[in-house]
Amino acid sequence: MKDLYYANLYAVYGGLLTDSQADITESYYGLDLSLSEIAAEKGVTRQAVADALKKARAQMDKFESIIGVLRLKKAVADFAQTLPEGERKKLIEILE
């Protein structure tokens, strides 16, 4: 399995990437294509795909450091574990 952290970041911040970065990131994490497969599909070098993916990861890391959606989700999940079952269910309903 490829890095689940970046797959989760893409789910949250993918809309903020350039079209090219989003397409490559979706192909890599969402469709589980290799760098070589993506390169062949796009008609570019494997290195170009690797560079675009590296830039996309850096952008998503930057978004997370500023906005912190995944960090907040983890904090809420950790907090929910401390609640009694009934209160945990209420919290989940509110958040959904």
Phi, psi and omega in degrees: 000131177290167186306107182296329179304312181287330174297319178291319176300319179298320179300327181273314190249005183304326180292346180266353179278163173295161180303317181295313179298317180296318181296314181292318180295318177298317179297319184286310183270320183282316183262355178059035176277152177280166177301319180295320179295318179294317180300315180296319180295322183270346181074033179233177179281159176299323180296322178297320178293316179299318179296316179296319179293321177297317178294321179296317178299316180299319178297315181294323175299319179295314178301316181294322180293330181272313187268316173073034181298313181293322178299317178294317178301318179295317180299318180293318179297317178297317178297318182299328180294339181274350183273152171298156186309313182298317179290324178299317179296319178298316179299316180298317178298318179296317183288334180281000000 
